[in-house]
Amino acid sequence: MKVRPGLILATAILCLFVSGAAGLAYQVAWMRYLSLFLGNTSYAVVAVLVAFMGGLALGNAWLGTRADRMQRPLAMYGWLEIGIGIYALLFPLYYDFCHESYVALARSLQPGRAGLLVLKFLFSLLTILIPTVLMGGTLPVMTKLVTRSLGELRERVATLYFINSLGAVAGCFLADFWLIPAAGLQATVSAGAAMNLLVGALALFVSGWIKEGKGLVFEDAKEPVVEEEEVFTRGELRLAVVAIGVSGFVAMLYEVVWTRMLALVLGSSTHAFSIMLITFITGIAFGAWIVGRWKKLRRTMEAFAWAELALAITLLGSMFFYERLPFWFMKIADRLARQADAY
């Protein structure tokens, strides 16, 4: 069957935007659930970030190596989304089960001991690790779907990441400032489940309609433009892997520190976490948008190095203003009426 590439790309964009919104709605709701479980919002932030990012990494590793061999990536994506949605619907029951299991095991431990804290974190990870692994598999599968040549890889991956991140920003904002206050945690998780199930059903419908995996041909299929590809030594590849790992490690440190810093200003760790995520992911989204449209990017190792140096310089400069943030916030807040509408 002949299919326009635009249809495939439009389906991928819609799916990733909605699933990104659902994913961050979950993250905000899970953080509040785990605050009740751990008894400490700061610990909950760390537990959610560890489980969320660890699950995404495992999902990428699991499906990233298999994506190129998939004959029906859109259908696989649909089943992943449906799996996430079903888990979210069952989450309240699973959360209660984990909580009861923790209480049964914790009775044999002395209060205040390190073992009790470790047990709390283990059960926190068990609570939300499964769906995040499924989430981690969605981007590699979508990349396989929309990429027909290596020359398209950087632009398409950056575009998909941009769309997914924009959806995440929308989901985080709506969950923290509208859904949770208006409907509660369980309804917020259920709303995310509805989004995942809708996206999964759409992906399966489109996959069946275009007869994915059965001689699919693009109407305007052209020979990919052969561009001179960069060549890297084995040592440079190892350096790139280590460098991106260290960069991710430091980025998560920033998330935790900025959440605590904003809590001093805002007086609420839950809203501080959401505002930090909104700002953090907005920056990531626009960074991906810039890279996706950087047509003349040829020396990627150098570009990465300059980006890291620029990041270090801007962070070093901003550190001198951290201690002034509460003062500036109060000075500006004094100009607003002390009402809920001005929050």
N, C-alpha and C positions, 0 to 999 in steps of 0.2 A: 504494500500500500504506500502511495506517495503522500508525504506529509510536509507541510511547510515548517521550517525550523522555528519560525516565529511562534507557532502554537506550542511547541515543546518548551521554548524559553519562557513564554508567558505563563504556562502551567508551573514551571519551576519557580518563577518569581513569586507568584501568588502563594504557592505552597510554603516556600521558605519564609515569606513575610509573616504569614499566619502562624506557622509553627514556631517562629522566633518569638512572637508575642506570647504564645502559650508557654514556651519554655521559661521566660522570665517571670511570667505570672506565677508559675510554679515555684521559681526560686524565691520570690518574695514571700509567698505563702508558706513554703517549707521552712524558711528562716524563722517565721513566727511560730510555727508548730514546734520546731526544735528549741526555741526559747523557752517554751513551756516544759519541754522534756529535760533540757539541760539546766534550767534555772538561771541562765546567764545569757544575755543577748550577745555579748562579745564572743562567747564560745559558740553560740549558734551560727554567727557569721562565719567563723572559721570552719565549722563542721560542714555548712552548706557549700562553701567555696571548695573545700577539699573533695567532698563527694561529687559536686557538680563538675568541676574541672577534671577530676580523676576519671569520672564516668565518661566524659567526652573523649578523653585521651584513650581509654580502653576501647570505646566504640570506634574511634578512628583507626586504631591498630587492628581491630577485629575485621572491619569491613573495608578498610582502605586497601589492604593487600588483595582483597577478593573482588573489588569493584570492577576492575578491568576485564574480568572473566564473566561478568553477568550479562545475560542475554536480555533480561527484562528489568533494568534498573528502576524504571518508574514504578513498576508493580512492587518491587522490593521496598522502595521508599514508602509506598502506600501501606504495606504491612507493618513497617517500622512505626509509622504514625499511629496506626490502629493499636499496635501493642502499647505505645505510650498512653494513648487515650484510655484503654481498658485498665491499665495500671492506675491511672489517676482516678478513675471511678471507684476502684477498690481501695484507694489509698487510706481513707479514714479507718476502714476495718483493719488494714495491715498495720497502720500506725498504732491502733489500740493493742493489737497483738504484740508488736515490738515493745510497747510500753509495759505491758503486763509481764512479758518475758524478762525484761530488764529488772523490774521490781522483784520478781522471784529470785533472780540471781544476786541482786544487790543486797538482799537481806543477810547474806553471809559475810559481807564486807563491812569494815568499820567506816563510819562517816568521816569525811575529810581525807581519806587515804587516796594515793595516786591511782590505785587500782580501780576505784569507783569512777574516777574521771575517765580513765581509759575505757572502761566498760560503757560509759555514756557515749563516748565518741564512736565506739564500734557499732553500737546499736543505731546511732545517728547515720552512720555510713550505710548500714544495711537498709535503713528506711528509704533512702532515695537513690541508691547506686544503680539499681536495675533500669529505671527509665532514662537516666543520664547516659548509660551505655548505649541504649537505643538511639538517643538523640545524637550521640557522637558518630553514629553510622550514617546519618542522613546526608551530611554534606559530601562525603566521598561518593555516595551513590548518585546524588544529583550532579556532581561533577562529571561522572561517567556518562550521564544522560545527555548533557548539553555540550560536551566537548568531543569534537570529531578529529582533532589533530593536536599535536603537542604545541603548535604555534598559537592555538586558541587558549591554552591552559591558564596562563597567568591572568589574562583579561577576564575569562569566564569565572574562574575561582574568585577573583577579587569582586566581581559583580554579584555573585551569589552571596558572598560573605557580607557585602554591603547591604543587600536586601534583608538578609537574615538578621543582621545587627539592627537595622532600622525597625524591624518588627519587634525585636527584643526591647528596644527603647520604649516603643508604644505599649507593649505588654507590661513592662515594669511600672510605667507611669499610671496606667489604668488600674492595675492591681492595687498599688499602694494608696493611691489618692481617691479611688472611686469604688472599685469592687469590694475590697476588704471592709472599708468603713460602712458601705451600704448593705452588703449581703453576707459578710463573714468569710472565714477561711475555707470552710467546706464548699460553699457556693463558688468561691474563686477557683478552687481546684477543679470543680465540676465544669466551670466555664472553659477552663483550659482543656479539659478532656473533650468537650464538645468541639473545640477548634481542631484538635488533633484528629478526631474521628471524621470530621467534615473534610479535612485536607486528605486524609487517607482514602476516604471514599472517592474523592475527586481524582486522586492519582490512579486508583485502580480502574475507575471508569475510563479515563483518558487512555490508559495503557491497553484496555480491552478494545476501545474504539479504533485506535490506530493499529491494532494487531501487533503490538510490540513483540519483538523477537521472531516475527514471521516475515522476513524479507522486507523490513522497513526501509524505505528509500525517501530521501529528502528531495522535494520538487526542484529546488534550485541548487542541488548539490554540485559543488565545484571542486576541482582539485585544490587541496590546501596549498597556500603560498609557502614555498620552502624558504625559510629564512636561516641565516647563519646562526647556529646555536652555540651558546657558550659551552666551553669544555672545562671541566673541573678535575683536579687531581683527587686522589683518594684522601689525601691529607686535608685538602680544602673542604671536601664533603664532611669529613669528621669534625672539622672546625665549625662548619655551619650548624651541624646538629648540636654540638655543645653550646654554641653561642645562642641559638634560639631557645635551648633548654634553660640557660641561665637567664635570658631575657624574660621568659615566662615565670621563672621563680621570683624574680624581682618584681614583676608586674603584680603578682598576688600579694607580695609584701605591701606594695602601694595600696592595694584595695583594702587590706585590713587596717593599715595605719590611717588612711584617709577617712575610713568609716568612723574610727575612734575620734579623729580630729574634728570631723563634722558634728559628732555627737556633743562635743563641748560647746559648739556654737548653737546647734538646733535644739539641744535638750532632749532629743529622742533618738535612740540608737536605731530603731526600726526605720524611721524616715531618713536618717543619715545614710543607712545602708542603701536605700532605694535611690536617693539623690546621687550618691557616689556611683552606683551602677549606671544610672541614666547618663551621667556625665562621661564616665569611663567608656561605655559602649558607643555613645555618640561619637567620641573621638576615634574609636576603632573603626566605626562605620565610614567616616569621611576619609580616614587613612586608606582604607580599602578602596574607596571610590577613586582617590588620587592615583594609587598604584595601578588600578585597572585601566586608567586612561593615560598612563605614562607610556606613550607609544615608542619613545626612543630609549627606553630603559634597556641597556645592553650589559652593563657591568653590575650585576645584582649584588655581588659580595661587597663592592664598594658602597653601593646605595644603602645596603643594610648597615654597614659600619657608620656611615654619616648620619643615618637616622638614629642609631643608638647614641652617638656623640651629641646630637642635637637634643635628644631626650634627657641625657645627663645634665647638659647645660641648663635647660629650662627648669628641671627639677631643682638643681642647685640654686638657681635664682629665686625660685618660688619659696624655698625653705625659710628665707629671711622674713617672709610675710606671714608665716603660720601663726606666730604668737600674737599678731595684731588682728587676726580674724574675729575673735569674740568682740573686741572693742569696736571694729568697723561695723560688725553686724548689729550691735546694740545701737550705735549712732544712727544707722539707717533705719532700723526698726522703730526708733522713737518718732520718726516722721509718719508712721502709719498708725491708724486706729487700732487699738487692742481688741479686735473682734475676730471671730472665727473666719469671716469672709476675707480678711486681709492676710490669712496665714501664709 
